[in-house]
Amino acid sequence: MADATLLVELLTEELPPKSLERLSLALRDEIANGLLRHQLANGDAGAARAFATPRRLAMCMPGVAARAPDRMTEVQGPSVSAPAKAAEGFAKKHGLALAALEQRETPKGNVWLARVQIKGASLDSVLAEVVSDAVRKLPIAKLMRWGDGEAQFVRPVHGLVMLHGSHVVPGTVLGLAAGRITRGHRFLGASSIELADAEAYERRLLEEGRVIADFAARRSEIEGMLQAEAKRQGAALGETRALLDEVTSLVELPTVYVGRFDAAFLDVPQECLILTMQQNQKYFPLFDAAGKLLPKFLIVSNMRVDDARHIVGGNERVVRPRLEDARFFYEQDRRTRLESRVPQLARVVYHNKLGSQLERVERIQLLAGSIARALDADSAAAERAAWLAKADLLTGMVGEFPELQGVMGRSYALNDGEAVEVADAIEMHYWPRFAGDRLPEDRVACAVALADKLDAMAGLFSIGQQPTGDKDPFGLRRAALGVIRILVERTLPLSLFDLVRDAFASDAFKRKAVTEMQAFIFDRLAGYLKDLGYTTLQVDAVLSMRPAQLSLVPKQLEAVRSFQDLPEAESLAAANKRVSNLLRQAQAKGESFANAKLAELPEPAEQALHRAIQSTAATANPLYERGDYTGYLKAFAVLKEPVDTFFDKVMVMVEDDRLRRGRLALLADLREAMNRIADISKLAA
């Protein structure tokens, strides 16, 4: 049989929507790789396609052979010096005449060698095992067992298709025999579709089954329909990415309808209504041009009907009690002031080794005030915001929707008459929540956000709960990146070392974890900077200096990048590396050159270098003080010639103690002058 397209399909009960696409892609890749291993397919797994709907996982791969080509292999046999019967038995075992054997010299001596032809695997004999092996490797957190059999999968499986062209590949997977029968849409399509060949799968499912089998195609169609309907409504869609993936996993033949709700619900903060509609009902809220929620939403239905009134009406009836619940929580919560909830945080455990949420709030309040004062911000507002920041954890709305913590705190604070600056800081102290998220907007909010994240890290580091490997159950990597982004992108003139020290000020913490936490933040900082496009050498050059003010690091890196473009850079970096090695070796031997007299150096080359360092520093230091780091580093390009001459003409580690100490002191001055911005020696390859 010639090469043909292979189709494998598992027909299941409703699959978990949030993992559907991931499962389908994994199944495709595992089966494709299995075929490649058996040499039944050419190329790579990229030629295969994945299909996924709520009730099926499938893959198609073109150019699959019915049988793999035969291949020759070499088999080593007994020693040539062994009795003749050993060689005769070896030849007979492999179906060869004794004369067909060859001799091969090996580390174990001269041995007989047989060249044997291996029959290629047949698709019929191996496909069932390839598919079964792929199923076992799928990323499934929890398996189910159904019926009386032993088969296990993420959901019960009720059908198996394995077609190679028009041929049914025999075999059993998950207790089911392979066939050519698939099924269509539960209500709108044919319940049984007999496939003539694998190539017809996608077309037959669409035409007779009323199923769009390709996940990406279905997603694209839903997105297009949502955008078109939103435009007809004169409205805009909000963030749809995560919800779009989920609804794509819930439908096989999508259609979009418009639903409405009572505008009176708009008195509730729109974040509550949005989350209610998206999380509970999978609806897409609509917004006006200013981003204000409109009293209507889009429904992605699995039913295409001429008269959708009963579908729309049913959804409108279902959403109303959800919105009523949101309004009830909102109205009930507003009856109790946030500040009166704060003492109740004493009954909420933050961590069994770190005390209650109230104790944590007290720490955050002290730290936020200290940070605000360092920023010349309103420390009273920062302390007030920190005091109220966790109170909304005890509200009904946040209890129902934890994602709204901070958002509801802001709303309730404004309702209580708190200052806008305080209310904003309550919401923003959680920012950024994820990579690329917004940052706190003013310095009061930045102070509270930094305090919250630093306290979390300090507390957990103090009890040995820092991340290990890929595990980060408390989100400390995210917290560290949040601290970095706030300091750098808001250009805050704060010392990281002071912040970390202050975060450990409480007696509840062990100060020995300070160094570990600082190193942890610098590790995250290195990754952050590389993501911005700086090279590893550039990042190492700056961060090896352990800069205290992270907001200056981008300027330092730009200076290093500009310095590297100079023709003198490579030579000066190499010289710096040599200087660093000499000074390190001298210090290891206990050399002291702090009070050496440079004016007494006798060689013209060292005198010239001394004068050049002094002259360049006089020019460069004002640039440094003005923050012109690029200009500062470039100023030292003129040292290339005197530095090269020095190392050509002068021996540093001489026997004369006075000369040796003077020359080491000169090199120490050179290193100090050039390395105020970064350790230039790190740029040497």
C-alpha positions in Angstrom: 0.0 0.0 0.0 1.3 3.5 -0.9 1.9 6.2 1.6 -1.4 7.8 2.8 -2.8 10.1 5.4 -3.3 8.6 8.9 -6.2 9.5 11.1 -6.5 8.7 14.8 -9.5 9.9 16.8 -10.7 9.3 20.3 -14.4 9.9 20.9 -15.0 10.8 24.5 -17.4 12.4 26.9 -17.0 16.1 27.6 -13.3 16.9 28.1 -12.0 19.5 30.5 -12.2 22.8 28.6 -9.1 24.4 30.1 -6.8 21.6 29.0 -8.4 20.6 25.8 -6.0 22.3 23.3 -3.0 21.2 25.3 -4.2 17.6 25.3 -4.8 17.6 21.6 -1.4 19.0 20.8 0.3 16.5 23.1 -1.6 13.6 21.5 -0.6 14.8 18.0 3.1 15.1 18.9 3.3 11.8 20.8 1.7 9.8 18.0 3.7 11.6 15.3 7.0 11.0 17.2 6.1 7.3 17.6 5.6 7.0 13.8 8.9 8.7 13.2 10.6 6.3 15.6 9.3 3.3 13.7 10.3 5.0 10.4 6.7 5.0 9.2 6.8 8.7 8.4 9.2 11.1 6.9 10.1 14.6 8.0 9.0 15.7 11.5 6.0 16.0 13.7 5.3 19.4 12.3 3.5 17.7 9.3 0.8 16.4 11.6 -2.4 18.3 12.5 -4.3 18.2 15.7 -8.1 18.4 16.1 -10.0 18.9 19.3 -13.7 19.5 20.2 -15.5 19.0 23.5 -16.0 15.3 22.7 -13.0 14.3 20.7 -9.2 14.4 20.4 -7.8 13.6 16.9 -4.7 13.9 14.7 -4.0 13.5 11.0 -0.6 13.0 9.5 0.0 12.8 5.7 2.6 10.6 4.1 2.5 7.7 6.5 3.8 4.4 5.2 2.0 1.1 5.6 5.4 -0.6 6.2 8.8 0.9 7.1 11.7 0.1 4.8 13.9 -2.8 5.6 17.3 -1.9 6.9 20.7 -3.6 7.4 22.3 -3.9 10.8 25.5 -5.4 12.1 25.5 -8.0 14.9 28.7 -9.0 16.6 29.2 -12.7 17.3 31.7 -15.0 19.1 35.4 -14.7 19.0 37.2 -15.8 15.9 39.4 -18.0 18.2 36.4 -19.8 19.6 35.6 -23.4 18.4 34.2 -23.6 14.8 30.8 -24.7 16.1 30.3 -21.3 17.7 30.7 -19.5 14.4 28.4 -22.1 12.6 25.7 -21.6 15.2 25.9 -17.8 15.0 25.6 -17.9 11.2 22.7 -20.3 11.3 20.9 -18.2 13.9 20.9 -15.3 11.5 20.1 -17.3 8.4 23.5 -16.9 6.9 26.1 -19.2 5.4 29.4 -19.4 7.3 31.2 -17.8 4.4 28.9 -14.7 4.7 30.4 -13.9 8.1 33.0 -11.2 8.4 35.7 -10.6 10.9 35.9 -7.4 13.0 38.7 -6.2 15.3 37.2 -4.9 18.6 38.7 -3.9 22.0 37.8 -7.5 23.1 39.7 -9.0 20.2 38.8 -10.3 16.7 35.1 -11.4 16.5 32.7 -12.7 13.8 30.3 -10.1 12.4 27.0 -10.8 10.7 25.2 -8.2 8.4 21.5 -8.8 8.9 18.5 -7.3 7.2 15.8 -6.1 9.7 12.3 -6.2 8.4 10.6 -2.8 8.7 7.7 -2.4 11.1 4.2 -2.5 9.7 1.7 0.1 10.6 -0.9 -2.5 11.3 1.3 -4.2 13.9 2.5 -1.1 15.8 -0.1 1.7 15.6 -2.2 0.5 18.5 0.8 0.5 20.8 2.0 3.9 19.5 -1.4 5.4 20.3 -1.7 3.6 23.6 1.8 4.9 24.6 0.8 8.4 23.5 -2.3 8.3 25.6 -0.3 7.2 28.6 2.1 10.2 28.2 -0.6 12.9 28.0 -0.4 15.6 30.7 -3.5 14.4 32.7 -3.6 15.3 36.3 -6.4 12.9 37.3 -7.5 9.8 35.5 -11.0 8.3 35.4 -12.1 4.7 35.1 -15.4 3.7 33.6 -17.5 0.6 33.1 -16.1 -2.8 34.0 -12.8 -2.5 32.2 -9.4 -1.3 33.4 -9.0 1.5 30.9 -8.2 4.9 32.3 -8.4 8.4 30.7 -9.2 11.9 31.6 -12.9 11.2 30.5 -14.6 8.0 29.4 -13.8 7.0 25.8 -16.5 5.5 23.7 -15.1 5.3 20.2 -11.8 4.8 18.3 -11.0 5.6 14.7 -7.7 4.5 13.1 -7.7 5.0 9.3 -4.7 4.8 7.0 -6.1 6.1 3.8 -9.3 4.0 3.3 -7.9 1.1 5.4 -8.9 0.5 9.0 -5.8 -0.1 11.0 -6.6 -3.0 13.3 -5.9 -2.7 17.0 -7.3 -1.9 20.5 -6.7 1.2 22.5 -8.3 1.8 26.0 -10.4 -1.4 25.4 -11.9 -0.2 22.2 -11.4 -1.8 18.7 -10.5 0.6 15.9 -13.1 1.4 13.3 -14.1 4.1 10.8 -17.2 5.5 12.5 -17.1 9.0 13.9 -20.0 11.2 15.2 -21.2 14.6 14.7 -22.8 17.4 16.7 -24.9 16.1 19.6 -28.0 17.9 18.4 -27.4 19.3 14.9 -25.3 16.7 13.1 -25.4 13.1 12.1 -24.9 10.8 15.1 -22.9 8.3 13.0 -20.6 9.2 10.1 -18.8 6.4 8.3 -15.5 7.7 6.9 -14.4 6.4 3.6 -10.9 7.6 4.0 -8.8 9.7 6.4 -8.6 12.7 4.0 -12.3 13.2 4.2 -12.4 13.6 8.0 -12.5 17.4 8.5 -14.9 18.0 5.5 -17.3 15.2 6.4 -17.4 16.3 10.1 -18.3 19.9 9.0 -20.8 19.0 6.3 -22.6 16.1 7.9 -21.6 16.3 11.5 -21.9 20.1 11.8 -18.6 20.2 13.7 -15.6 22.4 13.2 -12.9 20.0 14.3 -9.9 22.3 14.1 -9.5 24.1 17.4 -7.6 27.1 15.9 -10.1 27.4 13.1 -13.0 27.3 15.5 -11.4 29.9 17.8 -10.8 32.2 14.8 -14.4 31.9 13.7 -15.7 32.7 17.2 -13.4 35.7 17.5 -14.5 37.0 14.2 -18.2 36.6 15.1 -17.6 38.3 18.5 -15.9 41.3 16.8 -18.6 41.6 14.1 -21.4 41.4 16.6 -19.8 43.9 19.0 -19.4 46.3 16.1 -23.1 45.9 15.1 -23.9 46.8 18.7 -21.7 49.9 18.6 -19.7 48.4 21.4 -16.2 47.1 22.2 -14.9 43.8 23.7 -12.6 43.8 26.7 -9.8 41.3 27.3 -11.0 38.1 25.7 -8.0 35.8 25.3 -8.5 33.4 28.2 -12.3 33.3 27.9 -12.0 32.8 24.1 -9.8 29.7 24.6 -12.3 28.3 27.1 -15.5 28.8 25.1 -13.7 27.3 22.0 -13.3 24.2 24.1 -17.0 24.1 24.9 -18.6 24.3 21.5 -18.4 22.4 18.2 -20.5 24.7 15.9 -20.3 28.2 17.5 -22.8 31.0 17.0 -22.9 34.4 18.8 -26.1 35.9 20.2 -26.7 39.1 22.1 -28.2 39.1 25.6 -29.2 42.0 27.9 -29.6 42.7 31.6 -31.3 45.3 33.7 -29.3 48.6 33.6 -30.0 49.0 37.3 -27.2 46.5 38.0 -24.7 49.0 36.7 -24.7 50.6 40.1 -22.5 47.7 41.2 -18.8 48.2 40.4 -18.4 46.9 36.9 -15.5 44.6 37.8 -18.0 42.5 39.9 -20.4 42.2 37.0 -17.7 41.4 34.5 -16.2 38.7 36.6 -19.7 37.2 37.3 -20.5 37.1 33.6 -17.1 35.8 32.5 -16.4 33.3 35.2 -19.8 31.8 35.9 -21.6 32.1 32.6 -18.8 32.4 30.0 -20.3 35.5 28.5 -18.4 38.3 26.8 -19.3 41.7 28.3 -19.6 44.8 26.1 -18.2 48.2 26.7 -18.7 51.7 25.3 -15.9 53.8 23.8 -14.8 55.0 27.3 -14.5 51.4 28.7 -17.7 51.6 30.7 -19.8 48.4 30.9 -23.0 48.3 28.9 -26.1 46.4 30.0 -25.6 43.7 27.3 -23.3 40.8 26.6 -22.4 38.2 23.9 -23.3 34.5 24.2 -21.2 31.9 22.4 -23.8 29.1 21.8 -23.3 25.6 20.5 -26.6 25.8 18.7 -27.3 27.5 15.3 -31.0 28.1 15.1 -33.3 30.4 13.1 -35.1 31.6 16.1 -32.8 32.1 19.0 -35.3 33.8 21.4 -35.5 30.8 23.7 -31.6 30.5 23.9 -31.2 34.3 24.5 -34.1 34.4 27.0 -32.8 31.4 28.9 -29.3 32.9 29.2 -30.8 36.2 30.4 -32.8 34.4 33.0 -29.8 32.6 34.2 -27.5 35.6 34.5 -30.0 37.7 36.5 -29.6 35.8 39.8 -25.9 35.9 39.4 -26.0 39.7 39.1 -28.4 39.8 42.0 -25.9 37.9 44.1 -23.2 40.4 43.1 -25.4 43.3 44.1 -26.4 41.6 47.4 -22.7 41.1 48.3 -21.9 44.7 47.3 -24.7 46.3 49.3 -24.1 44.1 52.4 -20.4 44.8 52.3 -20.8 48.6 52.2 -22.7 48.5 55.5 -19.5 47.8 57.3 -16.5 50.1 57.1 -13.2 48.7 56.1 -11.4 50.0 59.1 -13.8 48.1 61.4 -12.9 44.8 59.6 -9.1 45.3 60.2 -9.1 43.9 63.8 -10.9 40.8 62.6 -7.8 40.0 60.5 -6.3 38.7 63.8 -8.4 35.6 63.3 -7.1 35.0 59.8 -3.9 33.0 59.7 -1.4 34.3 57.2 1.2 31.6 57.8 1.5 29.4 60.9 5.1 30.5 61.4 4.5 34.2 60.5 1.4 35.0 62.4 -2.0 36.4 61.4 -3.0 38.7 58.6 -3.3 41.5 61.2 0.3 41.0 62.3 1.3 41.1 58.6 -0.7 44.3 58.1 1.1 45.9 61.0 4.5 45.1 59.4 3.4 46.3 56.0 2.2 49.6 57.5 5.5 50.3 59.2 7.5 49.4 56.1 5.2 51.4 53.7 5.5 54.5 55.9 9.3 54.2 55.9 9.4 53.8 52.1 7.0 56.7 51.6 9.3 59.0 53.7 12.3 57.9 51.7 10.4 58.9 48.6 9.2 62.2 50.0 5.6 60.9 49.6 2.7 61.2 52.0 3.7 58.7 54.6 0.4 59.1 56.5 -1.6 58.2 53.3 0.8 55.2 52.7 0.3 53.9 56.3 -3.5 54.4 56.1 -3.6 52.5 52.8 -1.4 49.7 54.2 -3.7 49.4 57.3 -6.8 49.0 55.1 -5.2 47.0 52.3 -6.2 43.5 53.4 -9.6 44.4 55.0 -11.5 43.4 51.9 -10.4 39.8 52.3 -13.2 39.6 54.9 -15.9 40.9 52.6 -18.6 38.8 50.9 -17.7 39.9 47.4 -14.0 38.9 47.8 -15.0 35.7 49.5 -17.1 34.9 46.4 -14.5 36.3 43.9 -11.0 36.3 45.3 -9.8 37.8 42.0 -11.4 41.1 43.1 -9.2 41.7 46.2 -7.9 45.2 46.0 -10.5 46.2 43.5 -13.2 45.9 46.1 -11.0 47.4 48.7 -10.7 50.6 46.6 -14.5 50.7 46.0 -15.3 50.2 49.7 -12.7 52.7 50.8 -14.2 55.4 48.5 -17.6 54.5 49.9 -16.2 55.0 53.4 -14.9 58.5 52.5 -11.2 57.6 52.4 -9.0 59.8 50.3 -8.7 58.9 46.6 -4.9 58.5 47.1 -5.5 55.9 49.8 -8.2 54.1 47.9 -6.0 53.8 44.8 -3.1 52.5 46.8 -5.3 49.8 48.3 -6.1 48.5 44.8 -2.6 49.1 43.3 -0.6 47.5 46.1 -1.2 44.1 44.4 0.2 45.4 41.1 1.9 44.1 39.1 -0.1 40.8 39.4 1.6 39.1 36.5 4.3 39.6 33.8 3.5 42.8 31.8 0.8 43.9 34.2 0.3 47.6 35.1 2.5 49.2 37.8 1.3 51.3 40.8 0.8 54.9 39.5 2.0 57.2 42.3 4.6 57.1 45.0 2.1 56.3 47.8 0.8 53.3 45.9 4.4 52.3 45.0 5.4 52.4 48.7 2.5 50.1 49.8 3.1 47.7 46.9 6.8 47.5 47.7 6.1 46.9 51.3 3.6 44.2 50.6 6.0 42.3 48.3 9.1 42.8 50.4 7.3 41.7 53.6 6.1 38.5 51.8 9.6 37.7 50.6 11.3 38.5 53.9 8.9 36.5 56.0 9.1 33.4 53.8 12.9 33.6 53.3 13.2 33.8 57.1 11.5 30.4 57.6 13.3 28.7 54.7 10.4 28.8 52.3 12.3 30.3 49.3 11.6 28.8 45.9 13.5 25.6 44.9 13.8 24.4 41.3 10.6 25.0 39.4 8.5 25.2 42.6 7.3 28.6 43.8 4.1 28.0 45.8 4.1 31.5 47.3 4.8 33.4 44.1 8.1 34.9 45.4 9.6 35.1 41.9 6.6 37.1 40.8 7.0 39.3 44.0 10.7 39.9 43.3 10.0 40.8 39.7 7.3 43.2 40.9 9.8 44.9 43.2 12.3 45.2 40.4 9.8 46.6 37.9 8.5 49.2 40.4 12.0 50.4 41.3 13.3 50.4 37.7 10.3 51.5 35.6 9.1 54.1 38.2 12.7 55.3 38.6 12.5 55.3 42.3 15.6 56.6 44.1 15.7 53.9 46.7 18.5 51.5 47.9 17.6 47.9 47.4 19.8 47.0 50.4 18.0 49.5 52.6 14.6 48.1 51.5 15.6 44.5 52.2 17.1 45.4 55.6 14.0 47.3 56.6 11.8 44.4 55.5 13.7 42.2 58.1 13.4 44.8 60.8 10.7 42.9 62.7 11.9 40.6 65.5 9.7 37.9 63.9 12.3 37.4 61.2 15.8 36.0 61.1 18.2 38.5 59.8 20.5 35.9 58.4 18.2 35.5 55.4 18.9 39.1 54.2 21.8 38.0 52.0 19.9 35.2 50.5 17.0 37.5 49.6 19.2 40.1 48.1 20.9 37.4 45.9 17.4 36.1 44.9 16.3 39.6 43.7 19.6 40.1 41.8 19.0 36.7 40.0 15.5 37.9 39.0 17.0 41.2 38.0 19.5 39.5 35.7 16.7 37.7 33.9 14.6 40.8 33.6 17.5 42.8 32.0 18.3 40.0 29.5 14.7 40.0 28.5 15.1 43.8 27.7 17.9 42.8 25.2 21.1 43.3 27.1 23.8 40.6 26.8 24.9 38.3 29.6 28.4 40.0 29.6 26.8 43.4 29.9 24.4 42.4 32.7 27.2 40.6 34.6 29.5 43.7 34.3 26.9 45.9 36.0 25.3 43.5 38.5 28.6 42.2 39.7 29.0 45.6 41.3 25.8 45.0 43.3 24.3 48.4 42.5 22.1 49.6 45.3 19.8 51.8 43.3 18.1 49.6 40.7 16.5 52.6 38.9 20.0 53.5 37.6 20.9 50.1 36.2 19.4 50.7 32.7 21.5 53.8 32.4 24.6 51.9 33.5 23.8 49.2 30.9 23.4 51.7 28.1 26.8 53.1 29.1 28.4 49.7 29.0 26.7 49.0 25.6 28.1 52.2 24.2 31.5 51.6 25.7 31.6 48.1 24.0 31.2 49.8 20.6 34.4 51.7 21.0 37.5 50.3 19.2 39.5 50.6 22.5 36.9 48.6 24.5 38.3 45.1 23.9 41.9 46.0 24.9 40.8 47.9 28.0 38.5 45.1 29.1 41.4 42.6 28.7 43.7 45.0 30.7 41.0 45.3 33.4 40.8 41.6 33.7 44.6 41.4 34.0 44.5 44.1 36.7 41.8 42.3 38.6 43.8 39.1 38.6 47.0 40.8 39.8 45.2 42.6 42.6 43.3 39.5 43.7 46.6 37.5 43.8 48.3 40.2 45.8 45.5 40.5 48.3 45.5 36.7 48.7 49.1 36.9 49.7 48.3 39.6 52.3 49.9 42.5 50.2 49.0 46.0 51.5 49.4 49.0 49.2 46.9 51.4 50.7 49.5 54.1 51.5 51.9 53.6 48.6 53.5 56.7 47.2 52.7 56.9 43.5 54.8 60.0 42.9 58.0 57.9 43.6 57.4 55.4 40.7 60.6 55.5 38.6 59.6 54.2 35.1 58.3 56.7 32.5 55.5 54.2 31.5 54.1 54.1 35.0 54.4 57.8 35.5 52.6 58.4 32.2 49.8 56.1 33.3 49.5 57.8 36.6 49.2 61.2 34.9 46.7 59.8 32.4 44.4 58.4 35.2 44.4 61.7 37.1 43.7 63.7 34.0 41.0 61.4 32.7 39.3 61.2 36.2 39.3 65.0 36.4 37.4 65.1 33.1 35.1 62.1 33.8 34.1 62.7 37.4 31.8 65.7 36.6 30.1 63.6 34.0 29.5 60.9 36.6 28.1 63.4 39.0 25.6 64.6 36.3 24.5 61.1 35.7 26.1 60.9 32.2 27.4 57.4 32.7 27.9 56.9 28.9 30.2 59.9 28.7 32.0 58.8 31.9 32.9 55.4 30.5 33.8 56.7 27.0 36.2 59.2 28.6 38.5 56.4 29.6 39.0 55.2 26.1 42.1 57.5 26.0 43.8 55.2 28.6 44.3 52.4 26.0 47.7 53.6 24.9 49.2 54.3 28.4 47.8 51.1 29.8 49.2 49.0 26.9 52.6 50.7 27.3 52.6 50.1 31.0 52.1 46.4 30.6 54.7 46.2 27.8 57.4 48.1 29.8 56.7 47.5 33.5 56.9 44.3 35.6 54.4 44.7 38.5 55.3 41.8 40.9 59.0 42.7 41.4 61.1 41.8 44.4 61.4 45.4 45.6 58.6 45.9 48.1 58.3 49.6 47.6 58.1 49.4 43.8 55.7 46.4 44.0 53.3 48.2 46.4 53.4 51.4 44.3 52.6 49.6 41.1 49.7 47.6 42.7 48.4 50.9 44.1 48.5 52.4 40.6 46.5 49.5 39.2 44.1 49.8 42.0 43.5 53.4 41.1 43.0 52.4 37.5 40.4 49.8 38.4 38.6 52.1 40.8 38.4 54.9 38.2 37.2 52.7 35.3 34.8 50.5 37.3 32.5 53.0 39.0 29.8 52.1 36.5 30.5 48.5 35.9 33.2 45.9 36.2 34.8 46.3 32.8 36.8 43.1 33.2 33.6 41.1 32.8 33.4 42.3 29.2 36.6 40.4 28.4 35.7 37.1 26.5 
